[in-house]
Amino acid sequence: MPALWISHVTVTDPVAYKEYATRAVPVIAEYGGQFLSRGAAFKQIEGTARDRHVVVRFADMATAQACYNSAGYQAALSFAKDASLRDLVIVEETG
């Protein structure tokens, strides 16, 4: 069953965050990740407001988790950790 990465991000250091994105996108693609939404227009309805929202579809939960845990993604993530406030969840698609 497909799974989605859903991340909500406020970028605090655009230069470092761009480096994260540059490094992360090929790793996500390597694991078959398909961007469904990436920094598109949004309307905040509830919860903590973030500036950027990204949704990526993977084949399944195991692949999404493997991508996150991969050496390549973790190396990319090191650029985002001090350059953003992030929330990330992996959710199984049901419909």
PyMOL Python script that loads the backbone (N, CA, C, O; Angstrom):
from pymol import cmd

cmd.read_pdbstr("""\
ATOM      1  N   MET A   1       0.855  -1.178   0.000  1.00  0.00           N
ATOM      2  CA  MET A   1       0.000   0.000   0.000  1.00  0.00           C
ATOM      3  C   MET A   1       0.900   1.240   0.000  1.00  0.00           C
ATOM      4  O   MET A   1       1.837   1.308   0.796  1.00  0.00           O
ATOM      5  N   PRO A   2       0.639   2.226  -0.875  1.00  0.00           N
ATOM      6  CA  PRO A   2       1.469   3.427  -0.925  1.00  0.00           C
ATOM      7  C   PRO A   2       1.489   4.173   0.412  1.00  0.00           C
ATOM      8  O   PRO A   2       0.562   4.083   1.218  1.00  0.00           O
ATOM      9  N   ALA A   3       2.566   4.899   0.610  1.00  0.00           N
ATOM     10  CA  ALA A   3       2.733   5.705   1.820  1.00  0.00           C
ATOM     11  C   ALA A   3       3.184   7.103   1.420  1.00  0.00           C
ATOM     12  O   ALA A   3       3.863   7.284   0.409  1.00  0.00           O
ATOM     13  N   LEU A   4       2.799   8.086   2.221  1.00  0.00           N
ATOM     14  CA  LEU A   4       3.132   9.485   1.958  1.00  0.00           C
ATOM     15  C   LEU A   4       4.047  10.035   3.037  1.00  0.00           C
ATOM     16  O   LEU A   4       3.819   9.821   4.228  1.00  0.00           O
ATOM     17  N   TRP A   5       5.090  10.751   2.611  1.00  0.00           N
ATOM     18  CA  TRP A   5       5.836  11.624   3.521  1.00  0.00           C
ATOM     19  C   TRP A   5       5.085  12.940   3.484  1.00  0.00           C
ATOM     20  O   TRP A   5       4.837  13.479   2.406  1.00  0.00           O
ATOM     21  N   ILE A   6       4.726  13.456   4.620  1.00  0.00           N
ATOM     22  CA  ILE A   6       4.103  14.770   4.692  1.00  0.00           C
ATOM     23  C   ILE A   6       4.969  15.601   5.628  1.00  0.00           C
ATOM     24  O   ILE A   6       5.099  15.297   6.813  1.00  0.00           O
ATOM     25  N   SER A   7       5.556  16.650   5.074  1.00  0.00           N
ATOM     26  CA  SER A   7       6.423  17.494   5.901  1.00  0.00           C
ATOM     27  C   SER A   7       5.929  18.932   5.873  1.00  0.00           C
ATOM     28  O   SER A   7       5.439  19.434   4.861  1.00  0.00           O
ATOM     29  N   HIS A   8       6.076  19.565   7.017  1.00  0.00           N
ATOM     30  CA  HIS A   8       5.721  20.974   7.206  1.00  0.00           C
ATOM     31  C   HIS A   8       6.992  21.656   7.689  1.00  0.00           C
ATOM     32  O   HIS A   8       7.591  21.227   8.676  1.00  0.00           O
ATOM     33  N   VAL A   9       7.407  22.716   7.000  1.00  0.00           N
ATOM     34  CA  VAL A   9       8.729  23.287   7.220  1.00  0.00           C
ATOM     35  C   VAL A   9       8.665  24.809   7.283  1.00  0.00           C
ATOM     36  O   VAL A   9       7.956  25.444   6.503  1.00  0.00           O
ATOM     37  N   THR A  10       9.411  25.384   8.215  1.00  0.00           N
ATOM     38  CA  THR A  10       9.735  26.802   8.189  1.00  0.00           C
ATOM     39  C   THR A  10      11.235  26.894   8.015  1.00  0.00           C
ATOM     40  O   THR A  10      12.000  26.428   8.860  1.00  0.00           O
ATOM     41  N   VAL A  11      11.649  27.493   6.920  1.00  0.00           N
ATOM     42  CA  VAL A  11      13.072  27.616   6.598  1.00  0.00           C
ATOM     43  C   VAL A  11      13.647  28.818   7.348  1.00  0.00           C
ATOM     44  O   VAL A  11      13.112  29.924   7.271  1.00  0.00           O
ATOM     45  N   THR A  12      14.742  28.586   8.072  1.00  0.00           N
ATOM     46  CA  THR A  12      15.402  29.660   8.819  1.00  0.00           C
ATOM     47  C   THR A  12      16.737  30.061   8.201  1.00  0.00           C
ATOM     48  O   THR A  12      17.260  31.136   8.497  1.00  0.00           O
ATOM     49  N   ASP A  13      17.288  29.207   7.350  1.00  0.00           N
ATOM     50  CA  ASP A  13      18.543  29.488   6.645  1.00  0.00           C
ATOM     51  C   ASP A  13      18.374  28.997   5.206  1.00  0.00           C
ATOM     52  O   ASP A  13      18.623  27.827   4.918  1.00  0.00           O
ATOM     53  N   PRO A  14      17.949  29.888   4.301  1.00  0.00           N
ATOM     54  CA  PRO A  14      17.651  29.475   2.930  1.00  0.00           C
ATOM     55  C   PRO A  14      18.840  28.861   2.181  1.00  0.00           C
ATOM     56  O   PRO A  14      18.645  27.959   1.367  1.00  0.00           O
ATOM     57  N   VAL A  15      20.041  29.321   2.434  1.00  0.00           N
ATOM     58  CA  VAL A  15      21.212  28.797   1.727  1.00  0.00           C
ATOM     59  C   VAL A  15      21.449  27.337   2.114  1.00  0.00           C
ATOM     60  O   VAL A  15      21.608  26.480   1.245  1.00  0.00           O
ATOM     61  N   ALA A  16      21.473  27.059   3.408  1.00  0.00           N
ATOM     62  CA  ALA A  16      21.688  25.682   3.873  1.00  0.00           C
ATOM     63  C   ALA A  16      20.516  24.789   3.479  1.00  0.00           C
ATOM     64  O   ALA A  16      20.719  23.628   3.122  1.00  0.00           O
ATOM     65  N   TYR A  17      19.300  25.312   3.538  1.00  0.00           N
ATOM     66  CA  TYR A  17      18.142  24.501   3.193  1.00  0.00           C
ATOM     67  C   TYR A  17      18.144  24.146   1.709  1.00  0.00           C
ATOM     68  O   TYR A  17      17.730  23.051   1.330  1.00  0.00           O
ATOM     69  N   LYS A  18      18.608  25.068   0.873  1.00  0.00           N
ATOM     70  CA  LYS A  18      18.716  24.765  -0.556  1.00  0.00           C
ATOM     71  C   LYS A  18      19.704  23.616  -0.777  1.00  0.00           C
ATOM     72  O   LYS A  18      19.485  22.766  -1.640  1.00  0.00           O
ATOM     73  N   GLU A  19      20.777  23.590  -0.007  1.00  0.00           N
ATOM     74  CA  GLU A  19      21.745  22.495  -0.108  1.00  0.00           C
ATOM     75  C   GLU A  19      21.089  21.172   0.294  1.00  0.00           C
ATOM     76  O   GLU A  19      21.316  20.141  -0.340  1.00  0.00           O
ATOM     77  N   TYR A  20      20.273  21.210   1.352  1.00  0.00           N
ATOM     78  CA  TYR A  20      19.514  20.015   1.748  1.00  0.00           C
ATOM     79  C   TYR A  20      18.665  19.523   0.579  1.00  0.00           C
ATOM     80  O   TYR A  20      18.715  18.346   0.224  1.00  0.00           O
ATOM     81  N   ALA A  21      17.883  20.429  -0.022  1.00  0.00           N
ATOM     82  CA  ALA A  21      16.981  20.045  -1.109  1.00  0.00           C
ATOM     83  C   ALA A  21      17.762  19.491  -2.294  1.00  0.00           C
ATOM     84  O   ALA A  21      17.364  18.490  -2.889  1.00  0.00           O
ATOM     85  N   THR A  22      18.853  20.129  -2.632  1.00  0.00           N
ATOM     86  CA  THR A  22      19.676  19.676  -3.752  1.00  0.00           C
ATOM     87  C   THR A  22      20.165  18.249  -3.531  1.00  0.00           C
ATOM     88  O   THR A  22      20.224  17.454  -4.470  1.00  0.00           O
ATOM     89  N   ARG A  23      20.513  17.931  -2.297  1.00  0.00           N
ATOM     90  CA  ARG A  23      21.025  16.593  -1.983  1.00  0.00           C
ATOM     91  C   ARG A  23      19.904  15.579  -1.755  1.00  0.00           C
ATOM     92  O   ARG A  23      20.061  14.402  -2.079  1.00  0.00           O
ATOM     93  N   ALA A  24      18.781  16.022  -1.204  1.00  0.00           N
ATOM     94  CA  ALA A  24      17.704  15.097  -0.839  1.00  0.00           C
ATOM     95  C   ALA A  24      16.901  14.606  -2.042  1.00  0.00           C
ATOM     96  O   ALA A  24      16.512  13.438  -2.085  1.00  0.00           O
ATOM     97  N   VAL A  25      16.648  15.467  -3.010  1.00  0.00           N
ATOM     98  CA  VAL A  25      15.786  15.112  -4.137  1.00  0.00           C
ATOM     99  C   VAL A  25      16.282  13.871  -4.876  1.00  0.00           C
ATOM    100  O   VAL A  25      15.474  12.982  -5.146  1.00  0.00           O
ATOM    101  N   PRO A  26      17.577  13.762  -5.218  1.00  0.00           N
ATOM    102  CA  PRO A  26      18.017  12.539  -5.910  1.00  0.00           C
ATOM    103  C   PRO A  26      17.887  11.277  -5.059  1.00  0.00           C
ATOM    104  O   PRO A  26      17.629  10.196  -5.588  1.00  0.00           O
ATOM    105  N   VAL A  27      18.064  11.410  -3.756  1.00  0.00           N
ATOM    106  CA  VAL A  27      17.917  10.241  -2.868  1.00  0.00           C
ATOM    107  C   VAL A  27      16.465   9.806  -2.844  1.00  0.00           C
ATOM    108  O   VAL A  27      16.170   8.615  -2.937  1.00  0.00           O
ATOM    109  N   ILE A  28      15.564  10.753  -2.721  1.00  0.00           N
ATOM    110  CA  ILE A  28      14.135  10.445  -2.724  1.00  0.00           C
ATOM    111  C   ILE A  28      13.751   9.760  -4.040  1.00  0.00           C
ATOM    112  O   ILE A  28      13.004   8.781  -4.036  1.00  0.00           O
ATOM    113  N   ALA A  29      14.256  10.268  -5.148  1.00  0.00           N
ATOM    114  CA  ALA A  29      13.985   9.655  -6.455  1.00  0.00           C
ATOM    115  C   ALA A  29      14.554   8.240  -6.528  1.00  0.00           C
ATOM    116  O   ALA A  29      13.931   7.350  -7.108  1.00  0.00           O
ATOM    117  N   GLU A  30      15.732   8.027  -5.945  1.00  0.00           N
ATOM    118  CA  GLU A  30      16.363   6.702  -5.928  1.00  0.00           C
ATOM    119  C   GLU A  30      15.461   5.667  -5.263  1.00  0.00           C
ATOM    120  O   GLU A  30      15.468   4.496  -5.641  1.00  0.00           O
ATOM    121  N   TYR A  31      14.687   6.102  -4.275  1.00  0.00           N
ATOM    122  CA  TYR A  31      13.762   5.210  -3.569  1.00  0.00           C
ATOM    123  C   TYR A  31      12.360   5.224  -4.189  1.00  0.00           C
ATOM    124  O   TYR A  31      11.415   4.696  -3.602  1.00  0.00           O
ATOM    125  N   GLY A  32      12.231   5.816  -5.355  1.00  0.00           N
ATOM    126  CA  GLY A  32      10.954   5.822  -6.059  1.00  0.00           C
ATOM    127  C   GLY A  32       9.983   6.874  -5.578  1.00  0.00           C
ATOM    128  O   GLY A  32       8.808   6.835  -5.942  1.00  0.00           O
ATOM    129  N   GLY A  33      10.439   7.816  -4.769  1.00  0.00           N
ATOM    130  CA  GLY A  33       9.565   8.867  -4.254  1.00  0.00           C
ATOM    131  C   GLY A  33       9.081   9.778  -5.369  1.00  0.00           C
ATOM    132  O   GLY A  33       9.856  10.192  -6.231  1.00  0.00           O
ATOM    133  N   GLN A  34       7.797  10.084  -5.342  1.00  0.00           N
ATOM    134  CA  GLN A  34       7.168  10.963  -6.328  1.00  0.00           C
ATOM    135  C   GLN A  34       6.602  12.172  -5.592  1.00  0.00           C
ATOM    136  O   GLN A  34       5.743  12.029  -4.722  1.00  0.00           O
ATOM    137  N   PHE A  35       7.085  13.365  -5.943  1.00  0.00           N
ATOM    138  CA  PHE A  35       6.581  14.582  -5.304  1.00  0.00           C
ATOM    139  C   PHE A  35       5.169  14.866  -5.796  1.00  0.00           C
ATOM    140  O   PHE A  35       4.933  14.996  -6.998  1.00  0.00           O
ATOM    141  N   LEU A  36       4.237  14.961  -4.861  1.00  0.00           N
ATOM    142  CA  LEU A  36       2.856  15.309  -5.191  1.00  0.00           C
ATOM    143  C   LEU A  36       2.612  16.795  -4.976  1.00  0.00           C
ATOM    144  O   LEU A  36       1.817  17.411  -5.685  1.00  0.00           O
ATOM    145  N   SER A  37       3.295  17.361  -4.001  1.00  0.00           N
ATOM    146  CA  SER A  37       3.208  18.790  -3.715  1.00  0.00           C
ATOM    147  C   SER A  37       4.530  19.213  -3.089  1.00  0.00           C
ATOM    148  O   SER A  37       5.067  18.532  -2.215  1.00  0.00           O
ATOM    149  N   ARG A  38       5.040  20.340  -3.549  1.00  0.00           N
ATOM    150  CA  ARG A  38       6.345  20.777  -3.065  1.00  0.00           C
ATOM    151  C   ARG A  38       6.389  22.293  -3.057  1.00  0.00           C
ATOM    152  O   ARG A  38       6.687  22.921  -4.072  1.00  0.00           O
ATOM    153  N   GLY A  39       6.090  22.878  -1.900  1.00  0.00           N
ATOM    154  CA  GLY A  39       6.148  24.321  -1.778  1.00  0.00           C
ATOM    155  C   GLY A  39       5.036  25.058  -2.505  1.00  0.00           C
ATOM    156  O   GLY A  39       5.188  26.238  -2.820  1.00  0.00           O
ATOM    157  N   ALA A  40       3.919  24.387  -2.779  1.00  0.00           N
ATOM    158  CA  ALA A  40       2.805  24.999  -3.497  1.00  0.00           C
ATOM    159  C   ALA A  40       1.986  25.902  -2.567  1.00  0.00           C
ATOM    160  O   ALA A  40       2.188  25.913  -1.353  1.00  0.00           O
ATOM    161  N   ALA A  41       1.078  26.641  -3.153  1.00  0.00           N
ATOM    162  CA  ALA A  41       0.183  27.506  -2.381  1.00  0.00           C
ATOM    163  C   ALA A  41      -0.609  26.670  -1.384  1.00  0.00           C
ATOM    164  O   ALA A  41      -0.943  25.517  -1.659  1.00  0.00           O
ATOM    165  N   PHE A  42      -0.906  27.248  -0.237  1.00  0.00           N
ATOM    166  CA  PHE A  42      -1.663  26.542   0.796  1.00  0.00           C
ATOM    167  C   PHE A  42      -2.490  27.529   1.604  1.00  0.00           C
ATOM    168  O   PHE A  42      -2.274  28.739   1.541  1.00  0.00           O
ATOM    169  N   LYS A  43      -3.421  27.006   2.350  1.00  0.00           N
ATOM    170  CA  LYS A  43      -4.248  27.790   3.281  1.00  0.00           C
ATOM    171  C   LYS A  43      -4.175  27.103   4.629  1.00  0.00           C
ATOM    172  O   LYS A  43      -4.626  25.966   4.765  1.00  0.00           O
ATOM    173  N   GLN A  44      -3.612  27.773   5.636  1.00  0.00           N
ATOM    174  CA  GLN A  44      -3.501  27.216   6.986  1.00  0.00           C
ATOM    175  C   GLN A  44      -4.873  27.268   7.645  1.00  0.00           C
ATOM    176  O   GLN A  44      -5.464  28.342   7.764  1.00  0.00           O
ATOM    177  N   ILE A  45      -5.381  26.120   8.074  1.00  0.00           N
ATOM    178  CA  ILE A  45      -6.701  26.043   8.692  1.00  0.00           C
ATOM    179  C   ILE A  45      -6.588  25.819  10.193  1.00  0.00           C
ATOM    180  O   ILE A  45      -7.271  26.483  10.972  1.00  0.00           O
ATOM    181  N   GLU A  46      -5.728  24.885  10.606  1.00  0.00           N
ATOM    182  CA  GLU A  46      -5.546  24.574  12.020  1.00  0.00           C
ATOM    183  C   GLU A  46      -4.077  24.291  12.288  1.00  0.00           C
ATOM    184  O   GLU A  46      -3.295  24.080  11.361  1.00  0.00           O
ATOM    185  N   GLY A  47      -3.712  24.288  13.558  1.00  0.00           N
ATOM    186  CA  GLY A  47      -2.381  23.859  13.961  1.00  0.00           C
ATOM    187  C   GLY A  47      -1.303  24.904  13.765  1.00  0.00           C
ATOM    188  O   GLY A  47      -1.579  26.074  13.500  1.00  0.00           O
ATOM    189  N   THR A  48      -0.064  24.450  13.904  1.00  0.00           N
ATOM    190  CA  THR A  48       1.104  25.308  13.816  1.00  0.00           C
ATOM    191  C   THR A  48       1.376  25.680  12.363  1.00  0.00           C
ATOM    192  O   THR A  48       1.503  24.812  11.500  1.00  0.00           O
ATOM    193  N   ALA A  49       1.463  26.967  12.109  1.00  0.00           N
ATOM    194  CA  ALA A  49       1.732  27.429  10.749  1.00  0.00           C
ATOM    195  C   ALA A  49       3.193  27.180  10.385  1.00  0.00           C
ATOM    196  O   ALA A  49       4.089  27.430  11.192  1.00  0.00           O
ATOM    197  N   ARG A  50       3.428  26.695   9.184  1.00  0.00           N
ATOM    198  CA  ARG A  50       4.759  26.526   8.600  1.00  0.00           C
ATOM    199  C   ARG A  50       4.715  27.175   7.224  1.00  0.00           C
ATOM    200  O   ARG A  50       3.643  27.330   6.639  1.00  0.00           O
ATOM    201  N   ASP A  51       5.882  27.555   6.710  1.00  0.00           N
ATOM    202  CA  ASP A  51       5.954  28.269   5.441  1.00  0.00           C
ATOM    203  C   ASP A  51       5.901  27.359   4.215  1.00  0.00           C
ATOM    204  O   ASP A  51       5.551  27.806   3.123  1.00  0.00           O
ATOM    205  N   ARG A  52       6.245  26.094   4.394  1.00  0.00           N
ATOM    206  CA  ARG A  52       6.429  25.202   3.243  1.00  0.00           C
ATOM    207  C   ARG A  52       5.876  23.825   3.588  1.00  0.00           C
ATOM    208  O   ARG A  52       6.028  23.349   4.713  1.00  0.00           O
ATOM    209  N   HIS A  53       5.238  23.194   2.616  1.00  0.00           N
ATOM    210  CA  HIS A  53       4.643  21.875   2.816  1.00  0.00           C
ATOM    211  C   HIS A  53       5.016  20.994   1.636  1.00  0.00           C
ATOM    212  O   HIS A  53       4.949  21.423   0.484  1.00  0.00           O
ATOM    213  N   VAL A  54       5.409  19.758   1.929  1.00  0.00           N
ATOM    214  CA  VAL A  54       5.847  18.832   0.888  1.00  0.00           C
ATOM    215  C   VAL A  54       5.171  17.482   1.120  1.00  0.00           C
ATOM    216  O   VAL A  54       5.124  16.982   2.244  1.00  0.00           O
ATOM    217  N   VAL A  55       4.652  16.903   0.042  1.00  0.00           N
ATOM    218  CA  VAL A  55       4.046  15.575   0.091  1.00  0.00           C
ATOM    219  C   VAL A  55       4.735  14.716  -0.973  1.00  0.00           C
ATOM    220  O   VAL A  55       4.786  15.079  -2.148  1.00  0.00           O
ATOM    221  N   VAL A  56       5.264  13.568  -0.535  1.00  0.00           N
ATOM    222  CA  VAL A  56       5.951  12.644  -1.431  1.00  0.00           C
ATOM    223  C   VAL A  56       5.317  11.267  -1.279  1.00  0.00           C
ATOM    224  O   VAL A  56       5.107  10.796  -0.161  1.00  0.00           O
ATOM    225  N   ARG A  57       5.014  10.624  -2.401  1.00  0.00           N
ATOM    226  CA  ARG A  57       4.445   9.271  -2.367  1.00  0.00           C
ATOM    227  C   ARG A  57       5.555   8.249  -2.619  1.00  0.00           C
ATOM    228  O   ARG A  57       6.369   8.398  -3.530  1.00  0.00           O
ATOM    229  N   PHE A  58       5.561   7.203  -1.779  1.00  0.00           N
ATOM    230  CA  PHE A  58       6.458   6.061  -1.935  1.00  0.00           C
ATOM    231  C   PHE A  58       5.616   4.809  -2.142  1.00  0.00           C
ATOM    232  O   PHE A  58       4.413   4.817  -1.885  1.00  0.00           O
ATOM    233  N   ALA A  59       6.239   3.744  -2.601  1.00  0.00           N
ATOM    234  CA  ALA A  59       5.532   2.491  -2.869  1.00  0.00           C
ATOM    235  C   ALA A  59       4.859   1.932  -1.620  1.00  0.00           C
ATOM    236  O   ALA A  59       3.769   1.365  -1.698  1.00  0.00           O
ATOM    237  N   ASP A  60       5.512   2.092  -0.468  1.00  0.00           N
ATOM    238  CA  ASP A  60       4.971   1.543   0.781  1.00  0.00           C
ATOM    239  C   ASP A  60       5.707   2.157   1.968  1.00  0.00           C
ATOM    240  O   ASP A  60       6.681   2.892   1.803  1.00  0.00           O
ATOM    241  N   MET A  61       5.223   1.843   3.161  1.00  0.00           N
ATOM    242  CA  MET A  61       5.817   2.382   4.398  1.00  0.00           C
ATOM    243  C   MET A  61       7.278   1.985   4.526  1.00  0.00           C
ATOM    244  O   MET A  61       8.110   2.807   4.910  1.00  0.00           O
ATOM    245  N   ALA A  62       7.601   0.740   4.210  1.00  0.00           N
ATOM    246  CA  ALA A  62       8.976   0.254   4.363  1.00  0.00           C
ATOM    247  C   ALA A  62       9.934   1.041   3.477  1.00  0.00           C
ATOM    248  O   ALA A  62      11.035   1.383   3.908  1.00  0.00           O
ATOM    249  N   THR A  63       9.528   1.330   2.250  1.00  0.00           N
ATOM    250  CA  THR A  63      10.389   2.087   1.338  1.00  0.00           C
ATOM    251  C   THR A  63      10.543   3.525   1.811  1.00  0.00           C
ATOM    252  O   THR A  63      11.640   4.081   1.757  1.00  0.00           O
ATOM    253  N   ALA A  64       9.460   4.128   2.271  1.00  0.00           N
ATOM    254  CA  ALA A  64       9.532   5.500   2.795  1.00  0.00           C
ATOM    255  C   ALA A  64      10.476   5.570   3.989  1.00  0.00           C
ATOM    256  O   ALA A  64      11.287   6.491   4.082  1.00  0.00           O
ATOM    257  N   GLN A  65      10.382   4.617   4.892  1.00  0.00           N
ATOM    258  CA  GLN A  65      11.249   4.582   6.075  1.00  0.00           C
ATOM    259  C   GLN A  65      12.689   4.301   5.670  1.00  0.00           C
ATOM    260  O   GLN A  65      13.613   4.901   6.221  1.00  0.00           O
ATOM    261  N   ALA A  66      12.893   3.398   4.715  1.00  0.00           N
ATOM    262  CA  ALA A  66      14.249   3.087   4.245  1.00  0.00           C
ATOM    263  C   ALA A  66      14.900   4.313   3.625  1.00  0.00           C
ATOM    264  O   ALA A  66      16.090   4.552   3.832  1.00  0.00           O
ATOM    265  N   CYS A  67      14.142   5.088   2.873  1.00  0.00           N
ATOM    266  CA  CYS A  67      14.673   6.313   2.290  1.00  0.00           C
ATOM    267  C   CYS A  67      15.106   7.268   3.389  1.00  0.00           C
ATOM    268  O   CYS A  67      16.215   7.802   3.350  1.00  0.00           O
ATOM    269  N   TYR A  68      14.242   7.484   4.361  1.00  0.00           N
ATOM    270  CA  TYR A  68      14.569   8.398   5.467  1.00  0.00           C
ATOM    271  C   TYR A  68      15.826   7.942   6.208  1.00  0.00           C
ATOM    272  O   TYR A  68      16.672   8.762   6.562  1.00  0.00           O
ATOM    273  N   ASN A  69      15.945   6.655   6.436  1.00  0.00           N
ATOM    274  CA  ASN A  69      17.077   6.116   7.201  1.00  0.00           C
ATOM    275  C   ASN A  69      18.353   5.952   6.382  1.00  0.00           C
ATOM    276  O   ASN A  69      19.412   5.674   6.945  1.00  0.00           O
ATOM    277  N   SER A  70      18.272   6.117   5.073  1.00  0.00           N
ATOM    278  CA  SER A  70      19.433   5.885   4.209  1.00  0.00           C
ATOM    279  C   SER A  70      20.562   6.866   4.514  1.00  0.00           C
ATOM    280  O   SER A  70      20.330   7.984   4.974  1.00  0.00           O
ATOM    281  N   ALA A  71      21.771   6.425   4.248  1.00  0.00           N
ATOM    282  CA  ALA A  71      22.942   7.276   4.462  1.00  0.00           C
ATOM    283  C   ALA A  71      22.856   8.551   3.627  1.00  0.00           C
ATOM    284  O   ALA A  71      23.216   9.632   4.094  1.00  0.00           O
ATOM    285  N   GLY A  72      22.380   8.419   2.396  1.00  0.00           N
ATOM    286  CA  GLY A  72      22.272   9.585   1.525  1.00  0.00           C
ATOM    287  C   GLY A  72      21.295  10.623   2.044  1.00  0.00           C
ATOM    288  O   GLY A  72      21.585  11.819   2.033  1.00  0.00           O
ATOM    289  N   TYR A  73      20.122  10.160   2.504  1.00  0.00           N
ATOM    290  CA  TYR A  73      19.140  11.119   3.019  1.00  0.00           C
ATOM    291  C   TYR A  73      19.611  11.718   4.332  1.00  0.00           C
ATOM    292  O   TYR A  73      19.437  12.916   4.555  1.00  0.00           O
ATOM    293  N   GLN A  74      20.195  10.924   5.195  1.00  0.00           N
ATOM    294  CA  GLN A  74      20.681  11.452   6.465  1.00  0.00           C
ATOM    295  C   GLN A  74      21.783  12.488   6.245  1.00  0.00           C
ATOM    296  O   GLN A  74      21.861  13.470   6.983  1.00  0.00           O
ATOM    297  N   ALA A  75      22.632  12.279   5.241  1.00  0.00           N
ATOM    298  CA  ALA A  75      23.659  13.275   4.910  1.00  0.00           C
ATOM    299  C   ALA A  75      23.003  14.575   4.444  1.00  0.00           C
ATOM    300  O   ALA A  75      23.422  15.662   4.842  1.00  0.00           O
ATOM    301  N   ALA A  76      21.973  14.459   3.600  1.00  0.00           N
ATOM    302  CA  ALA A  76      21.250  15.649   3.148  1.00  0.00           C
ATOM    303  C   ALA A  76      20.565  16.337   4.322  1.00  0.00           C
ATOM    304  O   ALA A  76      20.599  17.561   4.444  1.00  0.00           O
ATOM    305  N   LEU A  77      19.947  15.540   5.179  1.00  0.00           N
ATOM    306  CA  LEU A  77      19.200  16.076   6.314  1.00  0.00           C
ATOM    307  C   LEU A  77      20.076  16.889   7.257  1.00  0.00           C
ATOM    308  O   LEU A  77      19.583  17.793   7.933  1.00  0.00           O
ATOM    309  N   SER A  78      21.354  16.582   7.312  1.00  0.00           N
ATOM    310  CA  SER A  78      22.247  17.346   8.186  1.00  0.00           C
ATOM    311  C   SER A  78      22.258  18.830   7.821  1.00  0.00           C
ATOM    312  O   SER A  78      22.526  19.672   8.678  1.00  0.00           O
ATOM    313  N   PHE A  79      21.970  19.161   6.558  1.00  0.00           N
ATOM    314  CA  PHE A  79      21.910  20.558   6.143  1.00  0.00           C
ATOM    315  C   PHE A  79      20.600  21.217   6.564  1.00  0.00           C
ATOM    316  O   PHE A  79      20.559  22.434   6.746  1.00  0.00           O
ATOM    317  N   ALA A  80      19.540  20.449   6.723  1.00  0.00           N
ATOM    318  CA  ALA A  80      18.228  21.006   7.071  1.00  0.00           C
ATOM    319  C   ALA A  80      18.037  21.185   8.563  1.00  0.00           C
ATOM    320  O   ALA A  80      17.282  22.060   8.986  1.00  0.00           O
ATOM    321  N   LYS A  81      18.703  20.376   9.367  1.00  0.00           N
ATOM    322  CA  LYS A  81      18.427  20.369  10.802  1.00  0.00           C
ATOM    323  C   LYS A  81      18.625  21.726  11.465  1.00  0.00           C
ATOM    324  O   LYS A  81      17.800  22.120  12.290  1.00  0.00           O
ATOM    325  N   ASP A  82      19.682  22.450  11.137  1.00  0.00           N
ATOM    326  CA  ASP A  82      19.904  23.770  11.721  1.00  0.00           C
ATOM    327  C   ASP A  82      19.411  24.890  10.817  1.00  0.00           C
ATOM    328  O   ASP A  82      19.599  26.067  11.122  1.00  0.00           O
ATOM    329  N   ALA A  83      18.783  24.526   9.711  1.00  0.00           N
ATOM    330  CA  ALA A  83      18.326  25.515   8.740  1.00  0.00           C
ATOM    331  C   ALA A  83      16.805  25.595   8.649  1.00  0.00           C
ATOM    332  O   ALA A  83      16.257  26.309   7.809  1.00  0.00           O
ATOM    333  N   SER A  84      16.124  24.844   9.536  1.00  0.00           N
ATOM    334  CA  SER A  84      14.671  24.823   9.442  1.00  0.00           C
ATOM    335  C   SER A  84      14.043  24.268  10.718  1.00  0.00           C
ATOM    336  O   SER A  84      14.695  23.620  11.538  1.00  0.00           O
ATOM    337  N   LEU A  85      12.756  24.550  10.846  1.00  0.00           N
ATOM    338  CA  LEU A  85      11.903  23.898  11.842  1.00  0.00           C
ATOM    339  C   LEU A  85      11.030  22.957  11.035  1.00  0.00           C
ATOM    340  O   LEU A  85      10.332  23.392  10.119  1.00  0.00           O
ATOM    341  N   ARG A  86      11.061  21.666  11.364  1.00  0.00           N
ATOM    342  CA  ARG A  86      10.414  20.667  10.519  1.00  0.00           C
ATOM    343  C   ARG A  86       9.563  19.697  11.320  1.00  0.00           C
ATOM    344  O   ARG A  86       9.892  19.330  12.448  1.00  0.00           O
ATOM    345  N   ASP A  87       8.486  19.302  10.718  1.00  0.00           N
ATOM    346  CA  ASP A  87       7.678  18.180  11.181  1.00  0.00           C
ATOM    347  C   ASP A  87       7.543  17.250   9.985  1.00  0.00           C
ATOM    348  O   ASP A  87       7.253  17.698   8.876  1.00  0.00           O
ATOM    349  N   LEU A  88       7.754  15.952  10.207  1.00  0.00           N
ATOM    350  CA  LEU A  88       7.643  14.976   9.122  1.00  0.00           C
ATOM    351  C   LEU A  88       6.919  13.752   9.655  1.00  0.00           C
ATOM    352  O   LEU A  88       7.240  13.239  10.727  1.00  0.00           O
ATOM    353  N   VAL A  89       5.940  13.297   8.894  1.00  0.00           N
ATOM    354  CA  VAL A  89       5.210  12.086   9.257  1.00  0.00           C
ATOM    355  C   VAL A  89       5.112  11.215   8.005  1.00  0.00           C
ATOM    356  O   VAL A  89       5.017  11.726   6.889  1.00  0.00           O
ATOM    357  N   ILE A  90       5.135   9.902   8.202  1.00  0.00           N
ATOM    358  CA  ILE A  90       4.877   8.970   7.107  1.00  0.00           C
ATOM    359  C   ILE A  90       3.497   8.369   7.371  1.00  0.00           C
ATOM    360  O   ILE A  90       3.234   7.824   8.444  1.00  0.00           O
ATOM    361  N   VAL A  91       2.627   8.480   6.376  1.00  0.00           N
ATOM    362  CA  VAL A  91       1.238   8.051   6.521  1.00  0.00           C
ATOM    363  C   VAL A  91       0.908   7.069   5.403  1.00  0.00           C
ATOM    364  O   VAL A  91       1.194   7.332   4.235  1.00  0.00           O
ATOM    365  N   GLU A  92       0.313   5.951   5.759  1.00  0.00           N
ATOM    366  CA  GLU A  92      -0.106   4.986   4.749  1.00  0.00           C
ATOM    367  C   GLU A  92      -1.355   5.489   4.039  1.00  0.00           C
ATOM    368  O   GLU A  92      -2.298   5.949   4.682  1.00  0.00           O
ATOM    369  N   GLU A  93      -1.358   5.403   2.717  1.00  0.00           N
ATOM    370  CA  GLU A  93      -2.555   5.759   1.944  1.00  0.00           C
ATOM    371  C   GLU A  93      -3.615   4.688   2.140  1.00  0.00           C
ATOM    372  O   GLU A  93      -3.299   3.500   2.192  1.00  0.00           O
ATOM    373  N   THR A  94      -4.839   5.095   2.245  1.00  0.00           N
ATOM    374  CA  THR A  94      -5.907   4.118   2.444  1.00  0.00           C
ATOM    375  C   THR A  94      -6.950   4.166   1.329  1.00  0.00           C
ATOM    376  O   THR A  94      -7.819   3.296   1.264  1.00  0.00           O
ATOM    377  N   GLY A  95      -6.881   5.142   0.475  1.00  0.00           N
ATOM    378  CA  GLY A  95      -7.931   5.216  -0.527  1.00  0.00           C
ATOM    379  C   GLY A  95      -7.475   5.440  -1.850  1.00  0.00           C
ATOM    380  O   GLY A  95      -8.283   5.520  -2.776  1.00  0.00           O
TER     381      GLY A  95
END
""", "prot")
cmd.dss("prot")
cmd.show_as("cartoon", "prot")
cmd.util.cbc("prot")
cmd.orient("prot")
